[in-house]
């Protein structure tokens, strides 16, 4: 342990508790007490030697040595009260008193001690207080004025030192004042170095905090201009901090969210603490697509805390009010909320589908069952009712028609269930689509003729052979043509055409029927959904026809487009690959290794729409 460390420990033990936890204040207290205690102790140690060499001291010398007690008392005052400015004021008074006492007895303003008055404000400058420095300056000027008055009125002692003694004393005064001022300069430099070191350490601490925080801290003017932003924004947006200063951050805010962004900053400048969510444009990484990408950000902003002495000025001038904001990436949370909304919508749609299913089945099943039961009872009581052979045949035919209708309803439900559960298998084989298409149209030609509808078929002779499920192909054509005939009024027209282009077969079925309303067009293809209001519907059906078509097209990796205008008709376009290639089935161990937890990744709104588009089996609906 060195002598300096021992001295520092002793000084730290004398510090007031208020200065022990502030490094800069601790250094100032230590710099005030150390030279005064060490100087006083050194002077007292040298006093016996001075007496042995000098002999009996004069009154001035006794007063000078008596003044050495004052620094010890000042150190005790600071140690007990912790009043740093007060201790400097008392030190200035004690030094000025000593100078006045020596100067009055050694020539007044011409005394060697008068030059020490310059040291009084220099010593007060170490207090880092303007009030103490101003007080010490006024005190030194007052003492100089009093010495001038005393010299003018002749109140000085008569005895004056000789010229040689005056020169020696003047040299001693200048040299001692210079040495003392040099000590004050070194003390000021030491305090300044300590302050810079503490400031650098504090800045490094906050810089480390700002660099390692995932949240972005920014400082804004009231108009939104950025004055400071933490380096964490580089990882969030992929741009340099310099590009976001000024209005660089505002330029990256989504156009639709800019009013909310500026409103939040303006409210915070008026004293309101709030938060706002908006979208920020993020630079794409090299591996990502070159599209514009936005992330969701939550920003909490509040007015910048000012010094207490400047609060009144800042309140008077709102232009200088600044805002501190903390931004956080909440894209995952927004995507989770969107997923919840989609799940809620899906649950509501499932509930509505269940309701429609029950309403449809109560009609579609009960009506033919009532006919079957009623006509079978009549046949059972043919002797009582006196039925003839023609009537029995008619009733049997009605029973058969009702049974066939029930069978078609049940088969449609079973097919739809298999498709939704993924158990519907595609039996791929080569077949001629032209023959299948003409066969389906021939089956429905009689129904079209009975309804007074022209069924026009336009199928080229050179239509190539395609590979797929012929049964599914026929079911697609039958459902679409039957729907077109059913919803076309008498005198209308249904057109069926097919063409091959590239690797696709394009099938188009159009009619001049009632058409579909824009609101219903968005839901076409949903199970058990039928266009139009229930009480206005004039056609029977379960609402499964187009839903089965959509599923079969999706299983063939095709595309279905529905275009319609209310009262003008409907056109359905289907594109199927000429060669169906079933998707590869992954091994069981790969499926088992998949996580069952869905992972949400930040995507664009357009990507979300594309995903929704894919989930609807590539069905495009446009009015």
Phi and psi in degrees as a GROMACS rama.xvg file:
@    title "Ramachandran Plot"
@    xaxis  label "Phi"
@    yaxis  label "Psi"
@TYPE xy
-82.7757  171.224  UNK-2
-67.9668  -38.2812  UNK-3
-63.6926  -38.865  UNK-4
-67.2046  -35.8738  UNK-5
-64.772  -43.6701  UNK-6
-63.5961  -41.6554  UNK-7
-64.3713  -38.9504  UNK-8
-64.9308  -39.3166  UNK-9
-64.9796  -40.7077  UNK-10
-67.1931  -39.778  UNK-11
-63.4475  -31.509  UNK-12
-69.3366  -25.1583  UNK-13
-87.4178  -9.6774  UNK-14
-67.1052  147.558  UNK-15
-71.0091  145.923  UNK-16
-55.9421  -29.3402  UNK-17
-67.6525  -19.6398  UNK-18
-102.982  0.435252  UNK-19
-82.202  -18.6273  UNK-20
-108.228  1.34522  UNK-21
-116.113  114.811  UNK-22
-62.9144  -42.1217  UNK-23
-68.7173  -42.9888  UNK-24
-65.889  -36.021  UNK-25
-63.1156  -40.336  UNK-26
-66.4801  -37.562  UNK-27
-67.266  -43.4069  UNK-28
-63.1606  -40.7992  UNK-29
-65.6282  -39.6154  UNK-30
-68.4065  -27.1716  UNK-31
-75.6677  -43.7283  UNK-32
-80.5945  -36.4964  UNK-33
-60.7815  -53.1148  UNK-34
-66.1607  -32.2076  UNK-35
-71.8276  -43.6883  UNK-36
-67.6826  -46.001  UNK-37
-66.4345  -40.1475  UNK-38
-64.1082  -44.1355  UNK-39
-64.9336  -43.1042  UNK-40
-64.9789  -38.7969  UNK-41
-66.2662  -40.557  UNK-42
-64.5725  -42.5699  UNK-43
-64.94  -35.2914  UNK-44
-68.3614  -31.9674  UNK-45
-86.1969  -9.95123  UNK-46
-62.615  -43.8866  UNK-47
-62.583  -38.4145  UNK-48
-63.7047  -41.1131  UNK-49
-61.9818  -41.5474  UNK-50
-64.6342  -37.894  UNK-51
-67.1458  -33.7302  UNK-52
-86.7558  -35.8826  UNK-53
-91.0173  -36.8913  UNK-54
95.4849  -151.471  UNK-55
-65.3381  126.555  UNK-56
-77.8283  156.754  UNK-57
-81.8936  177.132  UNK-58
-66.1509  -38.4263  UNK-59
-64.7475  -41.2458  UNK-60
-66.1226  -38.7625  UNK-61
-63.2971  -41.1413  UNK-62
-64.7324  -38.2352  UNK-63
-65.0669  -44.0534  UNK-64
-69.4958  -31.6804  UNK-65
-66.5318  -29.9303  UNK-66
-67.2934  -18.6374  UNK-67
-64.1065  -16.5834  UNK-68
-72.615  -27.8421  UNK-69
-59.553  -46.1234  UNK-70
-59.6449  -35.6028  UNK-71
-65.4919  -40.9294  UNK-72
-66.2953  -37.6981  UNK-73
-65.622  -40.5483  UNK-74
-63.5257  -39.469  UNK-75
-64.0191  -40.668  UNK-76
-61.4771  -46.2127  UNK-77
-66.3721  -37.5991  UNK-78
-66.7879  -31.6928  UNK-79
-88.0878  -34.7545  UNK-80
-105.226  -29.8417  UNK-81
75.5286  11.6542  UNK-82
-87.6236  94.7223  UNK-83
-69.9288  -44.7341  UNK-84
-66.2613  -40.4874  UNK-85
-61.5069  -38.5112  UNK-86
-64.9573  -37.5797  UNK-87
-68.2762  -37.6298  UNK-88
-62.2965  -45.5811  UNK-89
-64.2088  -36.4515  UNK-90
-66.0106  -39.1112  UNK-91
-64.8288  -40.414  UNK-92
-63.9967  -42.8233  UNK-93
-65.5838  -43.3678  UNK-94
-66.6765  -42.3685  UNK-95
-64.3241  -37.7876  UNK-96
-63.3744  -42.54  UNK-97
-63.9071  -42.525  UNK-98
-62.9052  -43.1492  UNK-99
-62.7962  -42.6798  UNK-100
-63.4612  -42.3901  UNK-101
-72.2268  -40.7651  UNK-102
-67.5303  -37.459  UNK-103
-63.4469  -37.1536  UNK-104
-88.1045  -5.13136  UNK-105
-127.414  26.3964  UNK-106
118.744  5.59519  UNK-107
70.1184  -130.053  UNK-108
-68.1222  -20.7807  UNK-109
-89.1054  5.58811  UNK-110
-73.4976  155.528  UNK-111
-65.6487  -22.9687  UNK-112
-77.8725  -17.4412  UNK-113
-64.308  -30.2676  UNK-114
-64.566  -20.4163  UNK-115
-69.5588  -15.5341  UNK-116
-62.4154  -24.9124  UNK-117
-66.9343  -27.5061  UNK-118
-74.3221  -23.1247  UNK-119
-60.6863  -52.5136  UNK-120
-69.1705  -27.4331  UNK-121
-64.8001  -40.96  UNK-122
-65.8771  -37.6895  UNK-123
-68.3831  -21.3492  UNK-124
-65.2125  -24.2046  UNK-125
-68.2094  -13.5596  UNK-126
-74.3759  -14.5798  UNK-127
58.308  31.1918  UNK-128
-128.397  126.916  UNK-129
-67.5272  -34.718  UNK-130
-65.2744  -41.7421  UNK-131
-67.7835  -41.7075  UNK-132
-64.143  -39.8752  UNK-133
-66.2978  -41.6668  UNK-134
-61.264  -44.6748  UNK-135
-65.0006  -37.2688  UNK-136
-65.66  -45.2855  UNK-137
-62.9571  -37.1846  UNK-138
-64.6365  -43.3541  UNK-139
-65.093  -41.5557  UNK-140
-65.4466  -38.1445  UNK-141
-63.7208  -42.2196  UNK-142
-64.4366  -40.4784  UNK-143
-63.6351  -41.0604  UNK-144
-64.4932  -40.4001  UNK-145
-64.4469  -39.476  UNK-146
-65.3488  -36.0372  UNK-147
-66.7814  -43.0822  UNK-148
-64.0612  -41.3384  UNK-149
-62.6019  -39.1817  UNK-150
-68.5739  -37.4582  UNK-151
-70.3224  -37.2066  UNK-152
-85.4471  -2.02622  UNK-153
70.7814  33.3749  UNK-154
-89.3425  5.80383  UNK-155
-79.4387  157.459  UNK-156
-59.8932  150.088  UNK-157
-70.6908  -40.8839  UNK-158
-67.1469  127.591  UNK-159
-121.866  144.576  UNK-160
-70.5322  158.292  UNK-161
-69.149  171.275  UNK-162
-63.4983  -38.7242  UNK-163
-66.036  -42.7003  UNK-164
-66.2109  -38.7653  UNK-165
-64.056  -37.6604  UNK-166
-66.333  -40.7851  UNK-167
-65.1854  -43.9136  UNK-168
-64.7019  -38.8912  UNK-169
-64.8418  -41.8783  UNK-170
-62.7705  -40.2075  UNK-171
-63.6972  -41.5392  UNK-172
-64.9556  -45.1755  UNK-173
-64.9218  -44.0524  UNK-174
-64.7765  -43.7293  UNK-175
-67.0571  -39.5397  UNK-176
-65.4938  -38.286  UNK-177
-65.2798  -43.4113  UNK-178
-62.9108  -40.2884  UNK-179
-67.238  -41.3384  UNK-180
-64.335  -36.8478  UNK-181
-63.8816  -40.6656  UNK-182
-60.8196  -40.4106  UNK-183
-64.2728  -38.2222  UNK-184
-64.2594  -43.8832  UNK-185
-63.4871  -38.4952  UNK-186
-64.2035  -41.2464  UNK-187
-64.0925  -39.7844  UNK-188
-65.5736  -38.5256  UNK-189
-65.3506  -41.4387  UNK-190
-66.0377  -39.9504  UNK-191
-63.7668  -41.2761  UNK-192
-65.03  -40.5189  UNK-193
-62.5376  -42.2879  UNK-194
-63.9555  -40.8893  UNK-195
-65.3373  -41.3979  UNK-196
-63.488  -42.928  UNK-197
-66.0672  -39.9742  UNK-198
-65.1905  -41.2465  UNK-199
-64.6294  -39.8729  UNK-200
-65.3676  -40.2777  UNK-201
-67.8373  -40.6018  UNK-202
-63.6018  -39.9838  UNK-203
-64.7276  -36.7889  UNK-204
-64.4087  -46.9273  UNK-205
-70.6339  -32.6099  UNK-206
-65.249  -41.3561  UNK-207
-63.4169  -40.0299  UNK-208
-65.4605  -42.7262  UNK-209
-68.3711  -35.3864  UNK-210
-72.7028  -31.6331  UNK-211
-99.4814  1.287  UNK-212
-83.7837  139.115  UNK-213
-76.939  -27.2494  UNK-214
-78.048  151.058  UNK-215
-102.515  127.188  UNK-216
-104.902  131.394  UNK-217
-138.858  157.186  UNK-218
-124.956  126.69  UNK-219
-124.28  152.738  UNK-220
-81.9659  172.803  UNK-221
-64.3161  -29.9536  UNK-222
-83.1746  5.78037  UNK-223
95.9824  -7.6182  UNK-224
-64.1884  133.811  UNK-225
-87.7836  127.433  UNK-226
-100.34  -29.2983  UNK-227
-150.638  144.049  UNK-228
-148.686  137.925  UNK-229
-72.9486  155.517  UNK-230
-64.0704  -13.6663  UNK-231
-61.9794  -17.9063  UNK-232
-69.157  -22.5892  UNK-233
-64.7183  -40.3463  UNK-234
-72.8146  -28.531  UNK-235
-77.0023  -44.2646  UNK-236
-109.944  -13.1299  UNK-237
74.5609  25.5295  UNK-238
-130.503  162.054  UNK-239
-74.4234  154.059  UNK-240
-60.7918  -38.8836  UNK-241
-60.7938  -28.484  UNK-242
-76.3321  -11.9451  UNK-243
-103.84  -6.9116  UNK-244
-70.9529  160.831  UNK-245
67.7657  -125.002  UNK-246
-102.586  18.2468  UNK-247
-65.2908  -38.3421  UNK-248
-69.8456  -40.4279  UNK-249
-61.6482  -37.3624  UNK-250
-65.8196  -20.0425  UNK-251
-94.3543  -5.12056  UNK-252
-75.2682  138.494  UNK-253
-57.1817  139.659  UNK-254
-56.446  -39.6186  UNK-255
-70.212  -20.5137  UNK-256
-101.079  -2.18375  UNK-257
-65.1493  -39.8443  UNK-258
-59.4292  -42.2839  UNK-259
-65.9622  -37.0697  UNK-260
-62.9086  -49.2452  UNK-261
-69.311  -34.7387  UNK-262
-64.228  -40.9882  UNK-263
-63.8515  -41.5489  UNK-264
-67.1298  -40.4382  UNK-265
-65.2879  -42.0529  UNK-266
-64.017  -39.7047  UNK-267
-65.6617  -35.421  UNK-268
-65.2427  -27.2609  UNK-269
-85.4246  -0.0261342  UNK-270
109.807  -4.16277  UNK-271
-85.6715  135.536  UNK-272
-102.753  121.557  UNK-273
-153.414  -174.617  UNK-274
-139.719  158.541  UNK-275
-149.635  148.48  UNK-276
-114.47  132.66  UNK-277
-150.511  173.36  UNK-278
-106.3  138.79  UNK-279
-119.145  139.881  UNK-280
-77.1034  129.019  UNK-281
-111.335  138.381  UNK-282
-71.6054  131.169  UNK-283
-72.6314  145.919  UNK-284
-76.8563  159.889  UNK-285
-56.5595  -36.4008  UNK-286
-77.0491  -14.3487  UNK-287
-89.2289  173.848  UNK-288
-71.4955  154.413  UNK-289
-83.8913  22.7289  UNK-290
-83.6166  164.229  UNK-291
-74.859  128.864  UNK-292
-121.928  135.639  UNK-293
-120.875  144.769  UNK-294
-118.999  153.78  UNK-295
-88.606  135.012  UNK-296
-130.144  136.395  UNK-297
-103.975  126.058  UNK-298
-118.143  123.186  UNK-299
-105.863  125.333  UNK-300
-129.265  150.413  UNK-301
-151.562  158.344  UNK-302
-67.2475  148.19  UNK-303
-71.1541  131.049  UNK-304
-70.4321  129.666  UNK-305
-105.849  169.472  UNK-306
-67.3987  145.566  UNK-307
-56.4341  -35.2374  UNK-308
-70.4486  -15.8044  UNK-309
-107.137  1.85315  UNK-310
-65.6705  -42.5311  UNK-311
-63.7751  -40.8348  UNK-312
-64.4087  -41.1565  UNK-313
-67.6393  -35.0654  UNK-314
-68.6696  -32.7397  UNK-315
-72.5166  -28.4348  UNK-316
-123.515  98.8223  UNK-317
-73.0083  -10.4328  UNK-318
-67.2567  -26.3354  UNK-319
-90.4266  -0.270586  UNK-320
-70.1609  130.735  UNK-321
-118.337  163.523  UNK-322
-127.852  138.255  UNK-323
-106.813  131.374  UNK-324
-128.214  147.659  UNK-325
-122.13  119.845  UNK-326
-109.56  142.454  UNK-327
-137.865  137.446  UNK-328
-74.5998  117.014  UNK-329
-119.488  27.5198  UNK-330
-61.7393  -43.1541  UNK-331
-60.7844  -40.2678  UNK-332
-66.5409  -40.2795  UNK-333
-65.6435  -39.9979  UNK-334
-64.9669  -37.3177  UNK-335
-64.7111  -40.489  UNK-336
-63.9698  -40.9021  UNK-337
-63.3783  -38.9648  UNK-338
-64.2105  -39.1374  UNK-339
-64.1923  -41.1843  UNK-340
-63.5291  -41.7457  UNK-341
-65.1114  -39.6121  UNK-342
-65.6223  -38.4613  UNK-343
-65.3529  -42.3323  UNK-344
-64.0995  -39.5537  UNK-345
-64.586  -39.968  UNK-346
-65.2998  -40.7026  UNK-347
-65.763  -39.1078  UNK-348
-65.464  -38.1664  UNK-349
-65.2491  -39.1449  UNK-350
-65.7665  -41.6032  UNK-351
-65.5252  -37.6594  UNK-352
-63.5666  -38.8988  UNK-353
-63.4726  -42.426  UNK-354
-62.8742  -44.9497  UNK-355
-63.0753  -38.0351  UNK-356
-61.7111  -46.1184  UNK-357
-64.875  -40.9074  UNK-358
-66.2243  -41.0854  UNK-359
-68.2276  -45.5955  UNK-360
-66.2504  -33.9367  UNK-361
-62.2868  -26.6511  UNK-362
-93.2419  -47.6829  UNK-363
-68.8269  -28.1273  UNK-364
-94.0171  -38.9269  UNK-365
-70.698  -36.8891  UNK-366
-63.1008  -51.9167  UNK-367
-68.422  -31.6755  UNK-368
-65.3951  -41.5563  UNK-369
-61.3662  -38.3575  UNK-370
-66.4061  -43.3931  UNK-371
-61.5664  -47.6845  UNK-372
-65.149  -43.6086  UNK-373
-65.1179  -49.9037  UNK-374
-70.9566  -31.5755  UNK-375
-68.0454  -36.5336  UNK-376
-65.6858  -36.6233  UNK-377
-66.8908  -39.5221  UNK-378
-66.2699  -37.5986  UNK-379
-64.1099  -27.5071  UNK-380
-108.243  39.2164  UNK-381
-66.3885  -31.6633  UNK-382
-68.627  -39.9203  UNK-383
-70.29  -40.9277  UNK-384
-84.3201  -8.82811  UNK-385
60.6051  51.4796  UNK-386
-81.4844  143.388  UNK-387
-92.8813  175.332  UNK-388
-65.6622  -36.9582  UNK-389
-65.8809  -40.5638  UNK-390
-67.4895  -41.6642  UNK-391
-61.2113  -39.8849  UNK-392
-64.979  -39.8191  UNK-393
-64.4792  -43.0128  UNK-394
-66.3732  -39.3268  UNK-395
-63.5795  -38.4917  UNK-396
-66.2235  -38.3889  UNK-397
-65.1136  -39.251  UNK-398
-64.3101  -41.6338  UNK-399
-64.4021  -42.8413  UNK-400
-62.1914  -41.1835  UNK-401
-65.2085  -39.5296  UNK-402
-64.7524  -41.8498  UNK-403
-62.0542  -38.8925  UNK-404
-64.516  -42.9396  UNK-405
-60.9107  -41.2267  UNK-406
-63.6415  -41.1076  UNK-407
-65.5588  -37.1224  UNK-408
-64.1302  -47.1602  UNK-409
-63.9621  -41.7522  UNK-410
-62.8514  -38.7842  UNK-411
-63.74  -42.0059  UNK-412
-64.0695  -42.7394  UNK-413
-63.9446  -43.2337  UNK-414
-62.5957  -42.6084  UNK-415
-63.8996  -39.6301  UNK-416
-64.099  -41.7914  UNK-417
-63.5972  -41.2289  UNK-418
-66.3703  -42.826  UNK-419
-68.7213  -31.4064  UNK-420
-85.851  -6.97069  UNK-421
82.0106  14.2545  UNK-422
-98.3316  2.20571  UNK-423
-82.9723  120.591  UNK-424
-102.45  138.534  UNK-425
-91.7995  119.554  UNK-426
-94.2226  92.0876  UNK-427
-79.8555  131.25  UNK-428
-160.02  156.185  UNK-429
-69.6536  140.769  UNK-430
-156.706  163.846  UNK-431
-94.2304  110.525  UNK-432
-67.0485  -27.6486  UNK-433
-65.9041  -43.7807  UNK-434
-64.8987  -42.7277  UNK-435
-63.6084  -40.2943  UNK-436
-65.8817  -43.9449  UNK-437
-66.2007  -37.0753  UNK-438
-62.2043  -44.2261  UNK-439
-64.7001  -40.912  UNK-440
-66.8735  -36.4435  UNK-441
-64.9681  -37.0828  UNK-442
-63.2803  -34.5883  UNK-443
-98.0577  0.606487  UNK-444
-64.4616  -39.9422  UNK-445
-63.2833  -42.6899  UNK-446
-63.9269  -39.618  UNK-447
-65.3779  -39.6973  UNK-448
-66.7122  -39.248  UNK-449
-65.1316  -31.3845  UNK-450
-88.1355  0.202937  UNK-451
72.2716  37.6288  UNK-452
-120.319  137.557  UNK-453
-85.2196  121.806  UNK-454
-103.692  110.128  UNK-455
-107.624  129.349  UNK-456
-118.007  129.007  UNK-457
-128.303  91.3625  UNK-458
-124.114  120.488  UNK-459
-68.9468  153.088  UNK-460
-68.6901  -33.1192  UNK-461
-91.1052  27.1133  UNK-462
-64.9096  123.88  UNK-463
-71.8355  162.609  UNK-464
-72.9702  139.59  UNK-465
-121.358  159.943  UNK-466
-109.947  121.331  UNK-467
-179.637  -161.819  UNK-468
-95.1764  107.668  UNK-469
-63.2329  -35.2026  UNK-470
-64.4423  -42.7301  UNK-471
-66.1579  -37.5701  UNK-472
-61.5497  -44.967  UNK-473
-64.0131  -38.4514  UNK-474
-65.3848  -37.8766  UNK-475
-61.8789  -48.8737  UNK-476
-65.6521  -44.5782  UNK-477
-61.6983  -44.9672  UNK-478
-63.6287  -43.5824  UNK-479
-69.7089  -44.515  UNK-480
-68.0876  -39.8867  UNK-481
-63.1158  -40.5998  UNK-482
-63.7653  -42.7793  UNK-483
-61.9449  -41.4295  UNK-484
-67.3007  -40.3022  UNK-485
-66.1767  -35.7322  UNK-486
-101.514  17.6781  UNK-487
-110.332  132.481  UNK-488
-73.8784  163.084  UNK-489
-59.9292  135.167  UNK-490
92.2094  -1.9219  UNK-491
-84.0814  -168.656  UNK-492
-144.309  139.297  UNK-493
-123.41  125.692  UNK-494
-115.794  135.908  UNK-495
-124.861  123.334  UNK-496
-136.954  156.581  UNK-497
-145.32  147.685  UNK-498
-156.289  150.366  UNK-499
-109.826  130.127  UNK-500
-138.328  116.815  UNK-501
67.035  -124.358  UNK-502
-104.45  18.9365  UNK-503
-127.137  151.367  UNK-504
-108.293  123.466  UNK-505
-104.633  121.679  UNK-506
-116.306  128.658  UNK-507
-129.388  126.114  UNK-508
-121.865  117.119  UNK-509
-126.49  154.355  UNK-510
-143.436  170.042  UNK-511
-112.036  38.3244  UNK-512
-83.703  -154.636  UNK-513
-71.6523  -21.9017  UNK-514
79.3844  178.886  UNK-515
-128.546  136.189  UNK-516
-68.2659  151.289  UNK-517
-57.4477  -37.9344  UNK-518
-66.2403  -40.0393  UNK-519
-73.8194  -26.8879  UNK-520
-63.1133  -31.6409  UNK-521
-68.4323  -21.8528  UNK-522
-109.089  4.90602  UNK-523
-63.3855  133.604  UNK-524
103.373  -10.1379  UNK-525
-76.306  142.791  UNK-526
-59.5516  136.579  UNK-527
66.3384  13.913  UNK-528
-95.4587  134.959  UNK-529
-129.477  133.223  UNK-530
-65.6742  149.618  UNK-531
89.4255  162.872  UNK-532
-78.5969  151.703  UNK-533
-59.6979  -42.7567  UNK-534
-78.3706  -8.93949  UNK-535
-100.872  -7.7884  UNK-536
-75.1001  130.974  UNK-537
-108.592  -0.826648  UNK-538
-118.302  139.743  UNK-539
-78.6838  162.937  UNK-540
149.674  159.355  UNK-541
-95.3481  -10.3017  UNK-542
79.9043  16.4104  UNK-543
-100.227  -11.9157  UNK-544
-59.6229  -57.9439  UNK-545
-70.072  -29.0742  UNK-546
-65.4125  -40.7928  UNK-547
-66.0419  -39.6278  UNK-548
-61.2996  -46.1617  UNK-549
-59.622  -42.6167  UNK-550
-67.4628  -41.4446  UNK-551
-65.1078  -38.6809  UNK-552
-64.9485  -40.597  UNK-553
-65.9264  -37.1405  UNK-554
-65.6417  -28.5417  UNK-555
-89.0607  8.26502  UNK-556
60.8046  37.6493  UNK-557
-103.745  -168.139  UNK-558
-138.762  138.001  UNK-559
-124.888  132.26  UNK-560
-128.751  131.95  UNK-561
-118.107  123.995  UNK-562
-124.622  132.361  UNK-563
-158.324  151.789  UNK-564
-132.813  137.964  UNK-565
-62.9923  124.115  UNK-566
83.8656  -3.21108  UNK-567
-115.083  -17.1685  UNK-568
119.578  178.377  UNK-569
-135.998  144.877  UNK-570
-130.297  125.48  UNK-571
-113.43  124.241  UNK-572
-115.545  130.177  UNK-573
-123.709  132.92  UNK-574
-119.074  119.043  UNK-575
-120.474  143.619  UNK-576
-68.5921  139.696  UNK-577
-66.1611  -29.6494  UNK-578
-122.812  107.825  UNK-579
-80.0916  125.072  UNK-580
-113.362  111.996  UNK-581
-64.4618  144.175  UNK-582
-63.3566  145.947  UNK-583
-68.8653  136.693  UNK-584
-92.4382  122.391  UNK-585
-76.5553  153.259  UNK-586
-59.6978  157.693  UNK-587
-64.8399  -35.2114  UNK-588
-69.8418  -26.5596  UNK-589
-71.8923  -38.3609  UNK-590
-65.3749  -37.9001  UNK-591
-67.6602  -28.3158  UNK-592
-81.1002  -9.16365  UNK-593
-69.9315  142.727  UNK-594
-77.2724  142.61  UNK-595
-89.4624  0.836052  UNK-596
-96.2024  122.173  UNK-597
-73.721  134.099  UNK-598
-106.439  125.245  UNK-599
-93.2691  129.949  UNK-600
-119.965  145.221  UNK-601
-62.1887  125.034  UNK-602
-134.673  167.343  UNK-603
-78.3821  161.896  UNK-604
-61.4327  -36.2995  UNK-605
-63.4826  -36.7551  UNK-606
-65.0997  -38.7612  UNK-607
-63.0682  -39.9466  UNK-608
-65.717  -37.7495  UNK-609
-64.5573  -39.5712  UNK-610
-64.0462  -41.7179  UNK-611
-63.5961  -37.3406  UNK-612
-62.0154  -41.8329  UNK-613
-67.214  -37.0584  UNK-614
-65.9032  -25.3428  UNK-615
-90.2853  26.5006  UNK-616
60.8041  40.0904  UNK-617
58.559  32.1053  UNK-618
-90.2959  119.922  UNK-619
-105.09  126.185  UNK-620
-121.205  123.639  UNK-621
-140.784  143.267  UNK-622
